[in-house]
């Protein structure tokens, strides 16, 4: 049997053999170990002894390597010792230099502080210089801009520079104006602006000369120039005044040419060729002026901007341009109106003037000389119309005068009143048919006032006609009232001085008194009916002439009123007669000697 030691040795060897067998041969460490052994123990040097002393050889080899390594480290240590000595030497030198530098820093500390201040000041100055250059570039004109303004050539570049000047000035005003630099910039810009706009105004005034032609043409640059002058009221007013003056002269010449020569090649004919027809003559003149006004308005709309058209400049310019035709128009209108006699013809002129006056007042300022001229002409025409109607009214009053003797026994209305009423009705009819809208009630008020003046004097004048009986005077007044009412009631509401109802009541009382007087009956209740009065009444009633009321009222022009008066008078007479008849019966008289009230009513 094997001993325990042998078993242990066999087991230890077995484990090592097993480890060697299990050890991978392709590993990197194994390969390096095998290569080392191969190099150390070559085939030729291998012998049995060395195989037995592998461990000792390996130890010796390791010792040799360790000795080589220690020797190499000694050399390295010597090198590092020399390096350390050199570093210590350098450190000593650096310490000396550090002491010198600290000494120098302490010596130059004040200089460094001053240099730092100077650097900060330099930085601030650079910043200020940059800001100043930016301000100058933003708020001053460049040399190129100045050359454009000095050249005075009005083109797009000139307008661009003007816009830049205006924009720069507004931006400058937003800054602190108390600063000297900003104030200087504003003064410089103001000088440039004043010089530039003065040159622009001179150019505009030169360009305006073409507007004095009958067919003016202007460039778009003129419109641009006027638009920029709007920001300078004084210069803009000067330009607009010159434009108005040029257009005034042009319209004056054109109006005179239209009056005398007419259009090109005689078409249309001269306006004065129709001077024999006052209405057409006046209408043609006013129509020409209205057309010229519309053309001028269109010209100004094209020439000026929207803001200028909405201001008060354009109406004043338009009125000033039309002032050139005011005097020629006024002279011819006054001559034409002075030669008119018929009220209707005068009214036609008055209506035309009133219509065009309204049109002109819409586009021109009310205080302009042209509108005032048209107003004066309209007032003159209205005065002429009133004078014409007053003349006809005076003729009516003259015909009704007690000394005239023109009132006929038939109580006919004077022919002068018919003429006045015909003229008034014609005027009111023309007024209703016209499109005129100014002072709609003025014509009716004028006619009413004239007719009212006549009616207010009719009663007094008729009462002075001594050759007429009282009831004839009342009937004449009613005839006059009927003529006025029948003629003018369709146009105006006539308010008579003497009420028609009062006139009718008066006439009825007067005619009743006449019938009672001619009947010879005592209608006074205190007087008894005598036989003689009954015989006279019967005789009068049989004659059928003295008690015929319709014969008395036949001279009333209004048959309805005549019939109304006759019926009322007969009815009233029969009522009073019935009282007398009853009194006569009550006295015991024979009823057969006096006709009954029904019989009298039937006979009358």
C-alpha positions, 0 to 999 in steps of 0.5 A: 500500500502507498503511504500517505506521503506518496498519495499526497505527492501523487495528488499534488503532481496530478493536480499540477499536470491537470492544471497544465493540461487544462491551461490553454496553449493559445493564450497570450501569456502562455505563448510569451512564457513558452517563447521565453523558455525557448529562448533561454533553453535552446535545443543545443544547450539543453541537458539533463542537468539544466533540466533539473535546475530550471528553478535555480536558473530562473531565480538567477535570471530573475536576480540578474534582471533585478540587478539590471533594473536597480542599476538602471534606476540608479542612473535615473536617480542620478539624472533626477538628482541633477534635475532637482539641483537645477530646479532649485537653482531656477527657483532661487532665481525666480524668487529673486525675480519675484522680489524685483517684480513686486518692487517694480509693481509697488513703484508703478502702482500709481501709473497703472491706476492713471493708465486705467483711468485713461483707458476708460476715458478713451473708451467713453470718448470712442463711444461719444465719437460713434454716437456723434457720427451717428447723430450727424449722419441721421440729422444732417444733410450729406454733401450729395443732398446739399448739391441737389438742393443747391442745383435747384433742379426740381425732380424726384431727387429734389423731392426725396431730399425735401422729404428727408429734410422734413423728416429729419427736422421732425426727428430733431424736434423730438430730442431735447431742444435745450441742448446746444448741439440739437439747437444748432442742428435745428437752425441748420435744417431750418436754413436748408428747408427755407432755402429749398422751399423758396426755390420750390415756390419760384419754380411753382410760380413759373409753372403756373403761367401755363394755367392762364391758357384756355386749356391748361395742362400741368405736369405731375411734378407741379402736383407733387410740389403743391402737395409739399407746399401744403406744410408751409401755409404762407408759401401755399397761400401764395401759390394758390393765389397765383393759381386763382389769378391765372384761372381768373384771367383765363375764365374772363377771356373765355367768357367774353369769347363765348358771348361774342364769338361762340365756340370753334367754327361758330359752334355753338353760336355766340350767347349774345345771338340770343339776347332777344330771348331774355330767358334763353340769354340769361340761361345760357350765360348761367349755364356757361358759368356753371359748366366753367365752375365744374371744369375748374373744380375738376382741374383743382381736384386733379391738381391738389391732394385730398387734404387740400381739397377738404380744406378752405383753400379750394372753395376760395380759389374756385370763387376767385377764379369765377370772379373774372366772369362776375362783372361781365355777367352782372352788366348783361344781367342788369341790362336784361332785367331792366328791359323786362316789363312782364312779371312772368318774364321777370320771374323766369329770370328770378327763378334761374338766378335763384336756382344757380345761386344755390348751385354756386353756393355749394362749391364756392365760399359764401363771402366770395365776390362771385357769390355775392354778385349772383346774390345781388342779381337775384335780389335785383330780379326779385325787386323787379318782380315785386315792382312789376306786381306793385305796378299792376296793383297800383293800376287796380287801385287807380281803376277803383278810385272814385274819380276814375268812373271805370266801374260799370253798372254791371259791377264787372271787375276792372280789367286791371285786376284781371291783369294782376291776377293773371300775372300772379297765377302765371307766376305761381304756376311757373313756380310750381313747375320749376325745380327751384328749391330755394326759398320755396314760399318766398314767391307765394308770400310776395304774391300774397302780400301784393294781392292782400294790399289790393284787397285791404284797400278795396273796401275803403275805395268801394265805399267811396263810390257814391254812384253805387247803392250799398248792396251794389258796393257789397256785390262789387266787393264780392265780385273782386273776392271771387275773382281773387279766390277763383284765380289763386286758391289753387296755388296759395291760401288767400287770407282776405282782409274782409271775410267773404262770409261777412260780405255775404251776410252784409249783402243779404241784410242789404237785399232784405232791406231793399225787398222790405222797402219795396213791399210797402208793408210795415215789418215793424211790429209796432205798426199796424198793416193798413189797407193801402199798404196791402194794396201796394204790396199786391200791386208790387207782387203782381209786377214781379220786378221789384221783388225779384231777388235773382234779378238783383243778384244776377250781377254777382260773378259767382253764381253759387254765391248768388243762388245762396244769397237769393235763397237766404234773402227770400227765406228771411223775407217770407219769415218776416212776412209770415209775422206781418201776415199773422198780425194782419189776421189777428187784427180782424182783417179779411184774410183773402185781401193778403196772400198767404206766406206760402203763396208769397214764397211760391211767387218769389 
